[in-house]
């Protein structure tokens, strides 16, 4: 439920109210909007059925949260969440940051060269996988900590914050030492142990939609992270599995405005994994900006033919730079900026 506070509610009144909620085994979350302060109450609400919250000093009204996801919902927070990813880089506001880099970290030179190229083109974050969850156990699984070190070196030289994937809760402490943003991939969207552990860290998390996940399931996975205490969650639409075989997945662009109507969390789009084809990345990236995406995740490789992972969907640096130019035009047309 949501407790709407009166404009003149005092800190003592708020503290008294939150303490009573905690005594019943529930968790209160105080948020400040443009016009009102709210307390979201999370937990088994049967514990406070007999507690007359509406008569507490400072309380204006008590409203139920109808959505199964509570902290994620627009009912809990009406204003868009704006998440800081690095110095001067935000997601969820007017800015539409682009996160670019290789699917997999392969060599020290490769990562640094690509990092320099994508930064020169206007990317705001460097993406790269040090741990790779692959469909085949015989495919390249990533360099592990060595790859993380290469990403850290590229960040030191270029200044680009790093986003990289975490696939195992046992690696969380290690990855968190190097990453500015923790990515949870599509295959782990419903790895609830991993979601719970990531919720304990106060680092931004980019959560990708599962291969066959409904939007409700997607938002409930985000709820796991936020329920753990980490509210810095970014949602990523990366295509879903359908009967179509001409593309790797089917990009659900309608999910962007739909999720934004249901949730205050920012939504980014990954056109690379969504299509699986480099020639479709640019048109889908442009369409994503037009649809209101809060960011883009794009794979870039200087030699896709020799890439150890997903070369077929990677843009060469020159094509990425050209795409950035076109995306700026679309962003400007819809009142945003790349």
C-alpha positions as CSV (number, residue, x, y, z in Angstrom):
1,X,0.0,0.0,0.0
2,X,0.9,3.7,-0.3
3,X,0.5,6.2,2.6
4,X,0.2,9.7,1.3
5,X,1.5,12.2,3.8
6,X,0.1,15.7,4.4
7,X,2.2,18.6,3.1
8,X,2.9,19.7,6.7
9,X,3.7,16.2,8.1
10,X,6.6,16.5,10.6
11,X,9.6,14.3,10.8
12,X,8.5,13.2,14.3
13,X,5.1,12.1,12.9
14,X,6.8,10.3,10.0
15,X,9.2,8.5,12.4
16,X,6.3,7.4,14.6
17,X,4.4,6.0,11.7
18,X,7.3,4.1,10.2
19,X,8.2,2.7,13.5
20,X,4.7,1.3,13.9
21,X,4.9,-0.3,10.5
22,X,8.3,-1.9,11.3
23,X,6.9,-3.3,14.5
24,X,4.4,-5.3,12.4
25,X,7.2,-6.8,10.4
26,X,6.7,-4.7,7.2
27,X,9.2,-2.4,5.4
28,X,8.4,1.3,4.9
29,X,10.0,3.2,2.0
30,X,9.8,7.0,2.2
31,X,9.9,8.8,-1.2
32,X,9.6,12.5,-2.0
33,X,7.7,13.5,-5.1
34,X,7.2,17.0,-6.6
35,X,4.0,17.6,-4.6
36,X,3.8,14.9,-1.9
37,X,5.8,12.7,0.3
38,X,4.8,9.0,0.3
39,X,5.5,5.9,2.3
40,X,5.3,2.7,0.4
41,X,4.6,-0.3,2.7
42,X,6.1,-3.6,1.5
43,X,5.3,-7.0,3.0
44,X,2.3,-9.1,4.1
45,X,-0.3,-6.3,4.6
46,X,-2.5,-8.6,6.7
47,X,-0.1,-7.7,9.5
48,X,-1.5,-4.2,9.6
49,X,-5.1,-4.8,8.7
50,X,-6.2,-3.7,12.2
51,X,-3.8,-0.7,12.3
52,X,-5.8,2.4,11.6
53,X,-3.2,4.1,9.5
54,X,-5.5,6.8,8.1
55,X,-5.9,8.4,11.6
56,X,-2.2,8.7,12.3
57,X,-0.9,12.3,12.6
58,X,0.5,13.5,9.2
59,X,-1.4,11.0,7.1
60,X,-3.6,12.3,4.3
61,X,-4.8,9.0,2.8
62,X,-4.0,5.3,2.4
63,X,-4.1,3.7,-1.1
64,X,-3.6,0.1,-2.2
65,X,-1.0,-0.8,-4.7
66,X,-2.9,-3.0,-7.2
67,X,0.1,-4.2,-9.3
68,X,1.8,-7.4,-8.1
69,X,5.1,-5.5,-8.3
70,X,5.1,-2.8,-5.7
71,X,8.4,-0.9,-5.6
72,X,8.7,-1.0,-9.3
73,X,5.2,0.3,-10.1
74,X,4.1,3.8,-11.1
75,X,1.7,3.6,-8.2
76,X,4.6,3.6,-5.8
77,X,6.5,6.4,-7.6
78,X,4.9,8.6,-10.2
79,X,8.1,10.5,-11.2
80,X,10.6,8.8,-13.5
81,X,13.6,7.4,-11.7
82,X,16.8,9.0,-12.9
83,X,19.9,6.9,-12.2
84,X,23.5,8.1,-12.3
85,X,25.9,5.8,-14.1
86,X,29.0,7.9,-13.9
87,X,30.2,11.5,-13.8
88,X,27.8,13.5,-15.9
89,X,26.0,10.3,-17.2
90,X,22.4,9.8,-16.2
91,X,19.6,7.5,-17.5
92,X,15.9,8.2,-17.2
93,X,15.9,11.9,-17.9
94,X,16.5,13.9,-21.1
95,X,19.8,12.2,-21.8
96,X,19.8,8.9,-23.9
97,X,23.2,7.4,-23.1
98,X,24.7,4.8,-25.4
99,X,26.6,1.9,-23.9
100,X,28.9,0.3,-26.5
101,X,31.7,-2.2,-26.8
102,X,32.4,-5.8,-27.7
103,X,30.1,-8.7,-26.6
104,X,33.1,-10.4,-25.1
105,X,36.5,-9.1,-23.8
106,X,39.1,-10.9,-25.9
107,X,42.4,-9.1,-25.5
108,X,43.8,-6.0,-23.8
109,X,44.4,-4.3,-27.2
110,X,40.9,-5.1,-28.5
111,X,39.1,-3.6,-25.5
112,X,41.2,-0.4,-25.4
113,X,41.0,0.2,-29.1
114,X,37.2,-0.3,-29.2
115,X,36.8,1.9,-26.0
116,X,38.7,4.7,-27.6
117,X,36.6,4.4,-30.8
118,X,33.2,4.3,-29.2
119,X,34.1,7.2,-26.9
120,X,35.2,9.3,-29.9
121,X,31.8,8.5,-31.5
122,X,29.9,9.7,-28.4
123,X,29.2,6.6,-26.3
124,X,28.9,7.3,-22.6
125,X,29.7,3.8,-21.2
126,X,31.9,0.9,-22.2
127,X,30.2,-2.5,-22.3
128,X,32.1,-5.8,-22.5
129,X,31.6,-9.3,-21.2
130,X,34.3,-10.9,-18.9
131,X,32.0,-13.7,-17.9
132,X,29.9,-15.1,-20.8
133,X,26.9,-17.4,-20.3
134,X,26.8,-19.4,-23.5
135,X,24.2,-21.8,-24.9
136,X,26.9,-24.3,-25.7
137,X,29.3,-25.4,-23.0
138,X,32.0,-25.5,-25.7
139,X,31.7,-21.9,-26.7
140,X,34.0,-19.2,-25.4
141,X,33.0,-18.5,-21.7
142,X,35.0,-15.3,-21.2
143,X,38.4,-14.3,-19.6
144,X,37.0,-13.9,-16.1
145,X,39.0,-11.6,-13.9
146,X,41.6,-11.0,-16.6
147,X,38.9,-9.5,-18.7
148,X,37.7,-7.3,-15.8
149,X,41.2,-6.0,-15.5
150,X,41.3,-5.1,-19.2
151,X,38.0,-3.2,-18.8
152,X,39.3,-1.4,-15.8
153,X,42.4,-0.3,-17.7
154,X,40.2,0.9,-20.6
155,X,38.1,2.9,-18.1
156,X,41.2,4.5,-16.6
157,X,42.4,5.6,-20.0
158,X,39.1,6.7,-21.6
159,X,37.1,7.7,-18.6
160,X,34.2,5.6,-19.7
161,X,32.2,3.8,-16.9
162,X,32.1,0.1,-17.3
163,X,29.0,-2.2,-17.6
164,X,29.6,-5.9,-17.5
165,X,27.6,-9.0,-16.8
166,X,27.4,-11.0,-13.6
167,X,26.4,-14.6,-14.0
168,X,27.1,-16.3,-10.7
169,X,26.4,-15.0,-7.1
170,X,29.8,-16.3,-6.1
171,X,31.5,-13.8,-8.5
172,X,29.5,-10.8,-7.3
173,X,32.1,-9.3,-5.0
174,X,34.8,-9.7,-7.6
175,X,32.8,-8.1,-10.5
176,X,31.5,-5.3,-8.3
177,X,35.1,-4.2,-7.7
178,X,35.5,-3.4,-11.4
179,X,32.0,-2.7,-12.7
180,X,30.1,0.6,-12.5
181,X,27.0,-1.1,-13.7
182,X,26.1,-4.8,-13.1
183,X,24.3,-6.5,-16.0
184,X,22.0,-9.4,-15.5
185,X,21.5,-11.2,-18.8
186,X,18.3,-12.6,-20.3
187,X,19.1,-16.2,-19.2
188,X,19.4,-15.1,-15.6
189,X,16.4,-12.8,-15.4
190,X,14.7,-15.3,-13.2
191,X,17.7,-16.5,-11.3
192,X,16.2,-15.3,-8.1
193,X,19.2,-16.1,-5.9
194,X,21.3,-13.8,-8.1
195,X,18.7,-11.1,-8.1
196,X,18.5,-11.2,-4.3
197,X,22.2,-11.0,-3.9
198,X,22.5,-8.1,-6.4
199,X,19.8,-6.3,-4.4
200,X,22.2,-6.1,-1.5
201,X,24.7,-4.0,-3.5
202,X,24.3,-0.3,-4.1
203,X,25.4,-0.3,-7.7
204,X,23.2,0.3,-10.7
205,X,21.9,-2.9,-12.2
206,X,20.9,-3.4,-15.8
207,X,18.3,-6.2,-16.0
208,X,17.6,-7.8,-19.3
209,X,14.2,-9.2,-20.2
210,X,14.2,-13.0,-20.4
211,X,14.0,-14.9,-23.7
212,X,10.3,-15.7,-23.3
213,X,9.3,-13.5,-20.3
214,X,6.1,-11.5,-20.1
215,X,6.3,-7.9,-19.0
216,X,4.8,-8.8,-15.7
217,X,7.5,-11.5,-15.1
218,X,10.1,-8.9,-16.1
219,X,8.9,-6.3,-13.7
220,X,8.6,-8.9,-10.9
221,X,12.3,-9.8,-11.4
222,X,13.2,-6.1,-11.0
223,X,11.1,-6.2,-7.8
224,X,13.4,-8.9,-6.4
225,X,16.4,-6.5,-6.7
226,X,14.5,-3.5,-5.3
227,X,13.1,-5.5,-2.4
228,X,16.7,-6.3,-1.4
229,X,17.3,-2.6,-1.0
230,X,18.9,-1.6,-4.4
231,X,16.6,0.8,-6.2
232,X,19.0,1.7,-8.9
233,X,17.6,-0.7,-11.5
234,X,17.5,-0.2,-15.3
235,X,15.3,-2.4,-17.5
236,X,16.5,-3.6,-20.9
237,X,14.3,-4.8,-23.7
238,X,16.5,-7.1,-25.9
239,X,14.0,-9.0,-27.9
240,X,11.9,-12.1,-27.1
241,X,11.7,-15.6,-28.7
242,X,8.9,-16.0,-31.2
243,X,8.2,-18.3,-34.2
244,X,10.2,-16.0,-36.5
245,X,13.5,-17.4,-37.7
246,X,14.9,-14.6,-39.8
247,X,16.1,-12.7,-36.8
248,X,17.7,-13.9,-33.6
249,X,14.8,-12.6,-31.5
250,X,11.8,-10.3,-32.1
251,X,12.4,-6.8,-30.8
252,X,9.3,-5.8,-28.8
253,X,9.5,-2.0,-29.2
254,X,6.0,-1.6,-27.9
255,X,7.4,-2.8,-24.5
256,X,9.3,0.5,-24.1
257,X,6.3,2.9,-23.7
258,X,4.2,0.1,-22.1
259,X,6.7,-0.5,-19.4
260,X,7.2,3.2,-18.9
261,X,3.4,3.5,-18.2
262,X,3.6,0.7,-15.6
263,X,6.9,1.5,-14.0
264,X,9.0,4.5,-13.0
265,X,12.3,2.7,-13.9
266,X,14.2,3.7,-17.0
267,X,14.1,1.4,-20.1
268,X,16.9,0.8,-22.5
269,X,17.0,-1.2,-25.7
270,X,19.6,-3.7,-27.0
271,X,19.1,-3.8,-30.8
272,X,22.1,-6.1,-31.2
273,X,20.8,-9.1,-29.4
274,X,17.3,-8.3,-30.4
275,X,18.0,-8.8,-34.1
276,X,21.2,-10.8,-34.2
277,X,22.1,-9.0,-37.5
278,X,24.4,-6.1,-37.8
279,X,22.5,-4.7,-40.8
280,X,19.4,-4.4,-38.6
281,X,21.0,-2.8,-35.6
282,X,20.9,0.8,-37.0
283,X,17.3,0.9,-38.1
284,X,16.2,-0.7,-34.8
285,X,18.3,1.7,-32.7
286,X,16.8,4.7,-34.5
287,X,13.3,3.3,-33.9
288,X,14.1,2.7,-30.2
289,X,15.1,6.3,-29.7
290,X,11.9,7.4,-31.5
291,X,9.9,5.0,-29.2
292,X,11.2,6.7,-26.1
293,X,14.0,4.4,-25.0
294,X,16.1,5.9,-22.2
295,X,19.4,4.4,-23.5
296,X,20.9,2.0,-26.1
297,X,23.2,-1.0,-25.6
298,X,25.1,-1.7,-28.9
299,X,27.8,-4.2,-29.7
300,X,30.9,-2.8,-31.5
301,X,33.9,-4.9,-32.7
302,X,36.8,-3.8,-34.8
303,X,37.0,-7.2,-36.5
304,X,33.6,-8.9,-36.3
305,X,34.7,-11.8,-38.6
306,X,37.2,-12.9,-35.9
307,X,35.0,-12.1,-32.9
308,X,34.8,-14.9,-30.2
309,X,31.2,-14.0,-29.5
310,X,28.3,-12.5,-31.6
311,X,30.4,-11.1,-34.4
312,X,27.3,-11.3,-36.7
313,X,25.5,-8.6,-34.7
314,X,28.4,-6.3,-34.1
315,X,29.0,-3.0,-35.8
316,X,32.4,-1.9,-36.9
317,X,33.6,1.4,-35.3
318,X,33.0,3.5,-38.5
319,X,29.4,2.2,-38.8
320,X,28.8,2.8,-35.1
321,X,30.0,6.4,-35.5
322,X,27.7,7.0,-38.4
323,X,24.8,5.5,-36.4
324,X,25.5,7.9,-33.5
325,X,25.2,10.8,-35.9
326,X,21.8,9.6,-37.1
327,X,20.6,8.9,-33.6
328,X,21.3,12.4,-32.5
329,X,19.0,13.7,-35.1
330,X,16.1,11.4,-34.0
331,X,16.8,12.2,-30.3
332,X,16.6,15.9,-31.0
333,X,13.3,15.4,-32.9
334,X,11.7,13.8,-29.8
335,X,13.2,16.3,-27.3
336,X,16.1,14.2,-26.1
337,X,19.8,14.2,-26.5
338,X,22.4,11.5,-27.1
